[in-house]
């Protein structure tokens, strides 16, 4: 019983204990883990372990219970956090934070995120797991000195002046890509190059340790390196160039005194490497005046040297212009006696020395100018005597000394005298217009244009308008029938029949244009130079510098305060000559510079910079005229309304010949050294012409029976002009060679009395730039073919036309054209002469025919007799050897063919009218000489016997 009771007690106790254990188990995981609220950590960028303060430890009050009192892990919250937390001991709750990937301080130096700890729950399955609060973690990434210093620039340059010690010449600077202050800072710079008079400090400033000498060294090259505070050296050292300049002198540097200009190359920069040196003076502004001196070239500068009339037309002036000082020619010869500069490389200038003057022939200018009118002239005149000096004067030719109009200078004044013609009202009218001008006496060329629209008179000097300072009045002239005389260089005194008021100076381009005034555009065009200064301002400096030109662009003023912009403008100043064939020679250059300081006063004296532009000799063109230079035409063509074209296939070609350098490799020797050889190359170029003249050689043209004609409408349509005389044709105007070719193709020669004409010769010459370049003399000879009337002669082979003069006639001169005198040699045969010739010819023909028939009958009789004798006489020719010439058959055949050809030629003699008498005789002489030689040779060949077997 006792035993049984014990067993029951034990079971009860077991049940109670089980219930107690179940209650205790239900109360196991009652607490959350606990961690610190903030952590600070440090990690090196080349390591993954983070040192935390405080250490990462999670506590749980459920300890030491298994699971509930243990820490199973840490959880990190945040985006792209490169860290993880790992539990080292579950029971103690110790853990660590480490980097999941390689960290880069240069990309991110600090990281912040939150972390939680969690326990193991109530069992191995982690049921009822509890989490701690979130703690903030700050981690700083420590830098590693992985980068070396790098210089900001690849090289450094500086310029210093000799004899000075500088506190600082220039600064070099290097940077380091490391993220920390220690490793990213440059702690030291060092000059690697040994034994140089320079030092460098920790900030990178370089200075000289002694005064530098330009004569000793003009440039120093230094190698510099850098170190960061971690003692890493720069990956690449840097080169520093320090140039030494001689003692500073304010002014222009890099200025070449000689500048060569090759014609046709356009604009040439004059100062491409020039810059201004201020020597560190307190300068606020600079003014530079560049002057191009061209007064010794032509009429003050290089201009087109065409005739003044052609220049007016090129500038757009309409017709009506009369040139009073033309180049001497056959049609304008009143300037022949005046001395000139020959007008080749520059304009044709006429010199008046105080004793010379010329009279203009009547009809060149109307005796009374039709208003309005314009007078233009180029004048160079210096200070002279107090007498009047006349440029142009129209005065009474006889009896009286009245001046109708004149242009003269007096005491450095230009005066226009214009007396009015008689009118009904005898009131005072303006008669003299006075201008006081410095240009009249400065010995320089000036262009004067007077526009007269009475009573208004306008004067333009070099394109600038000047008003008269004095106008005097006078009565109109009295009515008179005395003719007037127009003179240049003096005034004709009709009462005493002598010249007076002589001019001393130079004149050129004197023109009168009646009925129209010259407009300002044409005046400016006439005065504008073809050479001058030019500048193309860069956009970045256009507003920083002020630039001004004078009217003819021979002077340029540059002013500004930005020295760098000023240098750029000066480097863009250029010389330009737009002429295809400019006048060669020197153009002097002068630069005057003014430096102003803060008080707007000139503080530095700068000497003038002088140089010159050498315009090289242009390649001279060779103008070649070519075509058919000898032809014959029937007389009917000469007498037709169209006439004969003189230059049907004329070609005008211009070429230049230049020497070029070619490199040729030496074929002999140890080394192939290149040698320079000069090669002459001819190139065809295009340019204008201004004159082509067709003249008759020999006798002058006789207007009664011959002429040179051209379609005037076609000439004018191409912008050309034509004048004609008994000497020939002259075509003028600045135009292309192609247009001149077309016009010359239209020139025709007519002759409506060709009976006595056998040939005519003409010469063509073209030129450019008022005779500066002249073509070859292209000579053309035309022959007249006279044809016979077939009714006059029955057989042209027997009768020679009487109007073709044989060469042996002494009255014929083939060197020129021939007009035979009708009294000495009648060209047209009379009727009686024709009848006599026909009868004699017929009689001769009958006699020849009879002799031929008698000879033929005699030959037939002799042949019959020889045939009969052959049968009677038998020769023993067994020992006789005869060699037959193989050419004998050919000679016989050839002689028979020649006889047939002679018969055909006698029958077709009427078709040979295209052969002139000269050609006929020359051909007869040649044909008569050759057959004799051939016949002699034939006969010699036929008489060759083989006598080897003959016995003597």
ZIZI-V759626 format. One record per run of one state. SS is the DSSP state (~ for helix, > for strand, _ for the rest). FROM is the first residue (numbers start at 1). TO is the last residue. Records with the same first field share a line. If there is no record, write none. Layout:
BEGIN
SS: FROM-TO  FROM-TO
END
This chain:
BEGIN
_: 1-1  27-33  35-37  45-48  50-50  54-55  58-58  60-70  78-82  90-93  100-109  120-130  132-134  143-149  152-154  162-169  172-173  176-180  185-185  192-197  201-204  209-218  229-232  234-237  246-250  254-257  262-266  270-274  278-282  294-297  299-300  302-307  315-320  324-339  341-349  354-357  361-372  383-388  397-402  410-412  419-428  437-437  454-455  462-463  467-469  475-483  489-490  494-497  501-503  515-519  528-530  536-538  542-544  550-554  561-562  572-572  578-584  598-601  605-608  616-621  627-629  640-643  646-650  666-673  686-687  697-705  710-711  718-720  726-727  746-747  752-756  758-758  769-772  775-777  786-818  820-830  873-886  908-908  912-916  943-952
~: 2-26  181-184  308-314  438-441  520-527  539-541  563-571  635-639  712-717  737-745  831-872  887-907  909-911  917-942
>: 34-34  38-44  49-49  51-53  56-57  59-59  71-77  83-89  94-99  110-119  131-131  135-142  150-151  155-161  170-171  174-175  186-191  198-200  205-208  219-228  233-233  238-245  251-253  258-261  267-269  275-277  283-293  298-298  301-301  321-323  340-340  350-353  358-360  373-382  389-396  403-409  413-418  429-436  442-453  456-461  464-466  470-474  484-488  491-493  498-500  504-514  531-535  545-549  555-560  573-577  585-597  602-604  609-615  622-626  630-634  644-645  651-665  674-685  688-696  706-709  721-725  728-736  748-751  757-757  759-768  773-774  778-785  819-819
END
